[in-house]
Amino acid sequence: MAAKVIGKGPLRGYLLEEVLAWLLRSSGFEVLTADDDQDKEPWKVLKEDKNGLLVRGRGAWHQVDALGQFRYVPPFSLPVRLFVEAKYLTTQQVQLPTVRNGHGVIHDVNEGEITTLTATGSGRPRTRYRYSYAIFSTSGFSPAAQDYALAHQISLIDLSAPDFAVLRNLVKDTADAIHAVLEATPVAGRPKVRDLRTYLRGPLLDMDPGNVDLPEAIREPLDHLAQALYSRSQLGLVLAFPAAPFVLGLASDDLYSFVDYAREHPTHAVRLRRVDQPASHPVWELRSAEHPEAYALRFGLPERVEKWIVAQDEGMPSRTRYVKRSMLSTMTLYWMHGEHAQTFQLRYEPGELRLDG
């Protein structure tokens, strides 16, 4: 029986994960491979198998498609690592089981044993990390998935807004072109998805592809994707970290206008308003309070969080007032400039909130 060709949807998701790994480098995250763990058993926490990278948990090894580590360790904390999962869906929203699986993985890897006593005298502490999980979706998230993610600090980043259309189309066109080649290729000659990802990490992440040898018909769309990413500044995505159990993915059609402004004003006040855009979620826009023409950053909020923020009734529960006064009061962003991470803070006053488009 002939092996089935990978579907267009999963292939788009795999390529999107590699693109996101490249974009997240600007926020200070570096993609890890098994080579980044030079420890020997029983202290090793990363290893490779035929399906890709594995991360050690307390109860099992877990496969991860893209794993990033923040370049700097927060004070009085552990090194921060981020699981990246991407779902390229056209209509159906990401459902609860996807988020529940992410929580199960994170819970297990963060509960990893502090010491290993499998051999006499081998009680050396194992290196610990603080793992987080982010799910990116091109079609939004179901209400149940949102509630579960917020309760368990799984970050949901919605890429359905028009700001991400160029990015979505690049990934879609590349995946569809490769899928057509795979369908026309005999089973014995079909490269594995792992080979496609390894090849793409060459130009995007400066990683050695090793002995990966792909046919020209597959290399061409991958090379075009990498070139398009490098040449188009409007494909900007930067992470913002509010005082909340999630991160925000900020997008702009001219991200460098924000970066230039933020370098001159590392800490500045911002205005926040909801804008009218066709997306699977409410879209919000950030601008400098003092110089609103300098830049525009847009992001999506889970509907549950938005309800907390926009509620103006003084009779609302204290949790709502906490969200308005604290959760989005300060957003921290990191931007890599060469080998140095610059830190920006956007300070939002609840009184500046605007609901008009």
C-alpha positions in Angstrom: 0.0 0.0 0.0 1.4 3.4 -1.0 2.3 5.8 1.7 0.0 8.8 1.8 1.3 12.3 1.0 1.0 14.7 4.0 -2.1 16.9 3.8 -1.9 20.5 2.8 -3.2 21.7 6.2 -0.5 19.9 8.3 2.2 20.9 5.8 1.2 24.5 6.0 1.3 24.2 9.8 4.8 22.8 9.8 6.1 25.6 7.5 4.3 28.2 9.6 6.1 27.0 12.7 9.5 27.5 11.0 8.4 31.0 9.9 7.3 31.8 13.4 10.6 30.5 14.8 12.4 33.0 12.5 10.1 35.9 13.4 10.4 35.2 17.2 14.2 35.7 16.9 13.5 39.4 16.9 11.9 39.0 20.4 15.0 37.3 21.8 14.2 33.6 21.3 16.7 31.2 19.7 15.5 27.9 18.2 17.0 24.9 20.0 18.1 21.5 18.6 19.4 18.4 20.3 22.9 19.7 19.8 22.2 22.4 22.3 22.1 19.8 25.1 25.6 18.4 25.6 24.8 16.6 28.8 24.9 12.8 28.9 22.2 10.5 30.3 20.7 10.7 32.9 21.0 14.5 32.8 20.0 15.1 29.2 16.8 17.0 28.6 16.8 17.3 24.8 17.4 14.5 22.3 16.6 13.6 18.7 14.7 10.7 17.3 13.3 9.8 13.8 10.4 12.2 14.3 12.3 15.2 15.5 13.2 16.9 18.8 12.2 15.4 22.1 12.0 17.2 25.5 12.3 15.3 28.8 9.3 15.5 31.1 8.8 13.9 34.5 6.8 11.1 33.0 7.7 10.9 29.4 9.7 12.4 26.5 7.6 14.9 24.4 7.9 15.7 20.8 8.2 19.4 19.9 8.2 20.9 16.4 9.8 24.2 17.4 11.4 25.1 20.8 12.9 28.5 21.5 14.9 29.7 24.5 15.0 33.3 25.6 18.5 34.7 25.4 18.5 36.2 28.9 17.5 34.6 32.2 15.0 36.7 34.2 16.3 37.7 37.7 15.6 35.0 40.4 14.1 32.7 37.8 15.0 29.8 35.4 16.0 30.0 31.7 12.7 30.4 29.8 11.9 28.0 26.9 8.9 28.3 24.6 7.0 25.5 22.8 5.7 26.8 19.5 2.7 25.1 17.9 1.1 26.4 14.7 -2.3 25.5 13.3 -3.0 26.5 9.8 -6.7 26.1 9.4 -9.0 27.8 6.9 -12.4 27.8 8.7 -12.5 25.6 11.8 -11.2 27.2 15.0 -8.6 25.5 17.2 -10.6 23.4 19.7 -10.1 22.5 23.4 -8.2 19.2 22.8 -5.3 21.1 21.2 -4.9 23.4 24.2 -5.5 20.6 26.7 -2.6 18.6 25.0 -0.3 21.7 25.3 -1.1 22.0 29.0 -0.4 18.4 29.6 3.0 18.7 27.9 4.0 21.8 29.8 2.8 20.4 33.1 5.0 17.3 32.7 8.2 19.1 31.5 7.9 21.7 34.3 7.5 18.9 36.8 10.7 17.2 35.7 12.8 15.8 38.5 15.4 18.1 40.1 17.9 15.3 40.7 18.5 12.0 39.1 19.4 9.0 41.3 19.4 6.2 38.8 23.0 5.4 39.5 25.1 5.4 42.6 26.6 8.8 43.3 24.7 10.4 40.4 22.6 12.8 42.4 23.9 15.9 40.5 21.1 18.4 40.0 19.6 18.4 36.6 19.5 21.7 34.8 16.0 23.2 35.1 14.0 25.4 32.8 10.7 27.2 32.8 8.7 26.1 29.9 5.8 28.0 28.3 3.5 27.1 25.5 2.2 29.3 22.7 -0.4 28.2 20.0 -0.7 30.2 16.9 -3.8 29.8 14.8 -4.8 31.2 11.4 -8.5 30.8 12.2 -9.0 31.7 15.9 -9.9 29.6 18.9 -13.1 28.2 20.3 -14.5 29.7 23.5 -13.8 26.5 25.4 -10.2 26.6 24.2 -9.8 30.2 25.3 -11.2 29.6 28.7 -8.9 26.6 29.3 -5.9 28.4 27.9 -6.4 31.4 30.2 -6.9 29.2 33.2 -3.7 27.3 32.6 -1.5 30.1 31.1 -1.3 28.8 27.6 -0.8 31.7 25.2 -3.1 31.9 22.2 -2.0 34.1 19.3 -4.5 34.6 16.5 -3.1 35.2 13.0 -6.5 35.6 11.2 -6.4 39.4 11.2 -5.6 41.2 7.8 -2.2 42.3 9.2 -1.1 38.7 8.8 -2.6 38.1 5.3 0.8 38.4 3.5 2.4 36.0 5.9 -0.5 33.5 5.6 -0.5 33.6 1.8 3.3 33.1 1.7 3.1 30.0 3.8 0.0 28.7 1.9 1.5 29.2 -1.6 4.8 27.5 -0.5 3.1 24.5 1.1 0.7 24.0 -1.8 3.5 24.2 -4.4 5.5 21.6 -2.4 2.4 19.4 -1.9 1.9 19.3 -5.7 5.5 18.1 -6.2 5.1 15.4 -3.5 2.0 14.1 -5.1 3.8 13.7 -8.4 6.8 12.0 -6.8 7.1 8.2 -6.4 7.0 7.1 -2.7 10.6 6.1 -2.6 11.7 9.6 -3.7 9.6 11.7 -1.5 11.5 13.7 1.1 10.3 13.7 4.7 8.7 16.7 6.3 11.7 16.8 8.7 14.0 17.3 5.6 11.9 20.2 4.4 12.1 21.9 7.8 15.8 21.2 8.2 16.5 22.7 4.7 14.4 25.8 5.5 16.3 26.4 8.8 19.4 26.9 6.8 18.6 30.4 5.4 16.1 31.3 8.1 18.0 30.3 11.3 21.6 29.9 10.0 21.6 26.2 10.8 23.6 23.6 8.9 21.2 21.5 6.9 23.7 18.6 7.0 23.2 16.0 4.3 19.6 17.1 3.3 19.3 16.9 -0.5 16.0 18.1 -1.9 14.9 18.1 -5.5 15.0 21.5 -7.2 11.3 21.6 -7.5 11.0 21.7 -3.7 14.0 23.8 -3.0 12.7 26.6 -5.2 9.5 27.4 -3.2 11.4 27.1 0.1 14.1 29.5 -1.2 11.4 31.9 -2.3 9.8 31.8 1.1 13.0 32.6 2.9 13.8 35.4 0.5 10.4 36.9 0.8 10.7 36.9 4.6 14.0 38.7 4.6 12.9 41.3 2.0 9.5 42.4 3.4 9.5 44.4 6.6 5.7 44.3 6.7 5.8 40.7 7.9 6.6 42.1 11.4 5.6 40.1 14.5 6.9 40.9 17.9 5.8 39.5 21.3 4.5 41.7 24.1 4.5 40.5 27.7 1.7 42.1 29.8 1.1 41.4 33.5 -1.2 38.6 32.4 -1.3 34.8 31.9 -0.7 35.1 28.2 1.5 36.9 25.6 0.4 39.2 22.8 1.5 38.9 19.2 1.8 42.5 17.9 1.7 43.0 14.1 2.4 46.0 11.9 2.7 46.7 8.2 5.8 48.7 9.1 7.3 47.2 12.2 10.5 49.2 12.0 8.7 52.5 12.4 7.8 51.2 15.9 11.3 50.0 16.6 12.9 53.3 15.6 10.4 55.2 17.8 10.9 52.8 20.7 14.6 53.2 20.6 14.2 56.9 21.1 11.4 56.4 23.7 12.1 53.1 25.4 9.3 53.7 27.9 6.3 55.7 26.7 2.5 55.9 27.2 0.2 54.4 24.6 -3.4 54.6 23.6 -5.5 51.5 23.0 -8.6 51.3 20.8 -10.6 48.6 19.0 -10.5 48.8 15.3 -13.0 47.4 12.7 -11.2 44.6 10.9 -12.6 41.3 9.5 -11.1 38.7 11.8 -12.2 35.8 14.0 -11.6 37.9 17.1 -11.6 41.5 18.2 -8.7 43.5 16.9 -7.0 46.2 18.9 -4.6 48.9 18.0 -1.8 50.5 20.0 -0.3 53.9 19.2 1.9 56.3 21.1 -0.1 58.7 23.2 2.2 61.6 22.5 2.9 60.9 18.8 0.0 58.7 17.5 1.3 59.0 13.9 4.6 57.4 14.6 3.5 53.8 14.5 0.5 51.4 14.8 0.7 48.0 16.4 -2.3 45.6 16.3 -3.2 42.5 18.2 -6.1 40.2 19.0 -7.6 39.6 22.4 -9.5 36.5 23.4 -13.1 37.5 23.7 -13.2 36.6 27.4 -10.3 39.0 28.2 -11.9 41.7 26.1 -15.1 41.5 28.1 -13.1 42.0 31.3 -11.2 45.0 29.9 -14.1 47.0 28.3 -16.6 46.6 31.1 -16.9 50.1 32.6 -19.6 49.3 35.2 -18.3 50.1 38.7 -20.5 47.3 39.9 -18.5 44.7 38.0 -16.6 42.1 40.1 -13.2 43.2 41.5 -11.5 40.9 39.0 -12.6 43.1 36.1 -11.2 46.2 37.8 -7.9 44.3 38.4 -7.7 43.5 34.7 -8.2 47.1 33.7 -5.8 48.5 36.2 -3.0 45.9 36.1 -3.2 43.3 33.3 -2.5 45.7 30.4 -1.1 48.6 32.4 2.5 47.7 31.3 3.6 45.7 28.3 7.2 44.7 28.0 8.8 44.0 24.6 12.2 42.7 23.7 13.9 43.5 20.4 17.2 42.0 19.3 19.7 44.4 17.9 22.6 42.3 16.8 23.5 40.3 19.9 22.0 42.8 22.3 18.3 42.7 23.5 16.7 46.1 23.8 13.8 46.4 26.3 10.8 48.6 25.6 7.8 49.3 27.9 4.4 50.5 26.7 2.4 52.0 29.5 -1.4 52.0 29.1 -3.8 54.0 31.3 -7.3 52.5 31.4 -8.8 56.0 30.9 -7.3 56.0 27.4 -9.3 53.0 26.2 -11.4 53.7 23.1 -14.1 51.4 21.6 -14.7 53.4 18.4 -13.1 52.3 15.2 
